[in-house]
Amino acid sequence: MGNLIYIVGIGPGESAGMTAQARAVLEKSDIIIGYTLYVKLVEKNFPGKEFMTTGMRQEMDRCRLCFEKAGEGKIVALICSGDAGVYGMASPMYELSREYPETELVVIPGITAANSGAAILGAPLNHDYCLISLSDLMTPWSVIEKRLQAAILGDFAIALYNPSSKKRSDYLEKACRIMMEAGAAPDRACGYVENIGREGTKHHVCTLAELAKTSVNMFTTVFIGNSRSCIMKEHLVTKRGYEIDV
């Protein structure tokens, strides 16, 4: 079988966080392609496989490389952290596929940081929620600001991706201020998880006002509760609405 590309979400990073389906697909692929960091996370578990990497901001080169190798008759796996369809490479692969009509694409789901991070914190996304990336690399900050405001107005629990980087060190603070100005109380329950599924995993709970003063790294996922979320024994819990007598 050739001209086949699997777009595979490998989960948060650790081997145990990869689905059985993802593992099986990587086992039967001829070549595994991905961002350098992600390939390093999986290559020890698939000895003997051919691996190819590209660096950060070379996403489209990586996608075209997949199509080129599939055209040579290879079964290709393009790996992404988390889920390939959540801020991953599934959509650009489908966009490019119009140039390669003979190639079949199959998306293999993975556990995204919102889910794996939520499990560490407790139950922050246990009711209606949304994911918002604070990266303005491809989305204008004005659009991100509107989405933050709308999420608070809709009283969603929120998972924030890409909360910080060297060039965006104040973006989480800005986001917290926007949410408070949109009506979120300063004492709203929040939390964040660093290095999900990797060495040095840490989690913290705090209020929204405290979060605004917190420095986080680019490997952090931030969780903002809704108006009924609360902190229970160092866990962030968003209530479903059941009547529970305690």
WOJOJO-V435674 format. One record per residue. RES is the residue in one small letter. SS is DSSP state (helix for helix, strand for strand, loop for the rest). PSI is psi in radians with two decimals (NA if undefined). OMEGA is omega as a letter, one per 20 degrees, with the letter a starting at -180 (* if undefined). Layout:
<<RES SS PSI OMEGA> <RES SS PSI OMEGA>>
This chain:
<<m loop 2.24 r> <g loop -3.08 a> <n loop 0.77 a> <l strand 2.26 r> <i strand 2.19 r> <y strand 2.29 r> <i strand 1.88 a> <v strand 2.15 r> <g strand 2.11 a> <i loop 0.10 r> <g strand -2.81 a> <p loop -0.27 r> <g loop -0.74 a> <e loop 2.65 a> <s helix -0.66 a> <a helix -0.34 a> <g helix 0.01 r> <m loop 2.40 r> <t loop 2.75 r> <a helix -0.62 r> <q helix -0.77 r> <a helix -0.76 r> <r helix -0.75 a> <a helix -0.69 r> <v helix -0.73 r> <l helix -0.58 r> <e helix -0.63 a> <k helix -0.02 r> <s loop 2.58 r> <d loop -0.60 a> <i strand 2.44 r> <i strand 2.17 a> <i strand 2.45 r> <g strand 3.08 r> <y strand 2.50 a> <t helix -0.81 a> <l helix -0.71 a> <y helix -0.65 r> <v helix -0.70 r> <k helix -0.52 a> <l helix -0.48 a> <v helix -0.34 a> <e helix -0.54 a> <k helix -0.38 a> <n helix -0.10 a> <f loop 1.12 a> <p loop 2.51 r> <g loop -0.17 r> <k loop 2.68 r> <e strand 2.28 r> <f strand 2.51 r> <m strand 2.48 a> <t strand 2.75 r> <t strand 2.79 a> <g loop -3.08 r> <m loop 2.50 a> <r loop 0.36 r> <q loop 0.61 a> <e helix -0.76 a> <m helix -0.58 r> <d helix -0.69 r> <r helix -0.75 r> <c helix -0.81 a> <r helix -0.60 r> <l helix -0.68 r> <c helix -0.80 a> <f helix -0.65 r> <e helix -0.78 a> <k helix -0.64 r> <a helix -0.62 r> <g helix -0.36 r> <e loop 0.05 r> <g loop 0.11 r> <k loop 2.55 r> <i strand 2.05 a> <v strand 2.44 r> <a strand 2.10 r> <l strand 2.07 a> <i strand 2.54 r> <c strand 2.61 r> <s loop 2.73 r> <g strand -2.19 r> <d loop 2.32 a> <a loop -0.32 r> <g loop 0.07 r> <v loop 1.71 a> <y loop 0.56 a> <g loop -2.80 a> <m loop 0.10 a> <a helix -0.81 a> <s helix -0.79 r> <p helix -0.54 r> <m helix -0.74 r> <y helix -0.64 r> <e helix -0.77 r> <l helix -0.42 a> <s helix -0.31 r> <r helix -0.43 r> <e helix -0.21 a> <y loop 1.14 a> <p loop -0.30 a> <e loop -0.12 a> <t loop 2.32 r> <e strand 2.39 r> <l strand 2.40 r> <v strand 2.12 r> <v strand 2.26 r> <i strand 2.00 a> <p loop 2.70 r> <g loop 3.05 a> <i loop 1.97 a> <t loop 2.87 a> <a helix -0.53 r> <a helix -0.73 a> <n helix -0.80 a> <s helix -0.66 r> <g helix -0.68 r> <a helix -0.69 a> <a helix -0.62 r> <i helix -0.69 a> <l helix -0.41 a> <g strand -1.64 a> <a strand 0.98 a> <p loop -0.34 a> <l loop 0.61 a> <n loop 0.08 r> <h loop -2.90 a> <d loop 2.35 a> <y strand 2.92 r> <c strand 2.76 r> <l strand 2.31 r> <i strand 2.24 r> <s strand 2.35 r> <l loop 0.05 r> <s loop 2.18 r> <d loop 0.40 r> <l loop -0.71 a> <m loop -0.03 r> <t loop 2.16 a> <p loop 2.51 a> <w helix -0.57 r> <s helix -0.61 r> <v helix -0.75 r> <i helix -0.76 r> <e helix -0.76 r> <k helix -0.66 a> <r helix -0.67 r> <l helix -0.79 r> <q helix -0.77 a> <a helix -0.65 r> <a helix -0.67 r> <i helix -0.74 r> <l helix -0.61 r> <g loop -0.04 a> <d loop 0.74 r> <f loop 2.58 q> <a strand 2.63 a> <i strand 2.39 r> <a strand 2.21 r> <l strand 2.14 r> <y strand 2.76 r> <n loop 0.95 a> <p loop -0.26 a> <s loop 2.76 r> <s loop 3.11 r> <k loop -0.66 a> <k loop -0.21 a> <r loop 0.73 a> <s loop -0.38 a> <d loop 0.13 a> <y helix -0.62 r> <l helix -0.73 r> <e helix -0.79 r> <k helix -0.75 a> <a helix -0.74 r> <c helix -0.71 r> <r helix -0.73 r> <i helix -0.76 a> <m helix -0.66 r> <m helix -0.68 r> <e helix -0.47 r> <a loop -0.09 r> <g loop -0.08 r> <a loop 2.29 a> <a loop 2.51 r> <p loop -0.45 a> <d loop 0.26 r> <r loop 2.39 a> <a strand 2.31 a> <c strand 3.03 r> <g strand 2.96 r> <y strand 2.68 a> <v strand 2.26 r> <e strand 2.47 r> <n loop 0.94 a> <i loop 2.22 r> <g loop 0.26 a> <r loop 3.02 r> <e loop 2.36 r> <g loop 0.42 r> <t loop 2.28 r> <k strand 2.59 r> <h strand 2.65 a> <h strand 2.61 r> <v strand 2.66 a> <c strand 3.11 r> <t strand 2.93 r> <l helix -0.67 r> <a helix -0.69 r> <e helix -0.68 r> <l helix -0.62 a> <a loop -0.39 a> <k loop 0.14 a> <t loop 2.38 r> <s loop 2.27 r> <v loop 2.85 r> <n loop 3.10 a> <m loop -0.18 r> <f loop 0.48 a> <t strand 2.43 r> <t strand 2.27 a> <v strand 2.47 a> <f strand 2.23 r> <i strand 2.11 r> <g loop 2.96 r> <n loop -3.01 a> <s loop -0.28 a> <r loop 0.05 r> <s loop 2.71 r> <c strand 2.90 r> <i strand 2.17 a> <m strand 1.89 r> <k loop 0.94 r> <e loop 0.35 r> <h strand 2.58 r> <l strand 2.13 a> <v strand 2.19 r> <t loop 2.08 a> <k loop 2.54 r> <r loop -0.48 a> <g loop 0.05 r> <y loop 2.56 r> <e loop 1.94 a> <i loop 2.11 r> <d loop 2.15 a> <v loop NA *>>
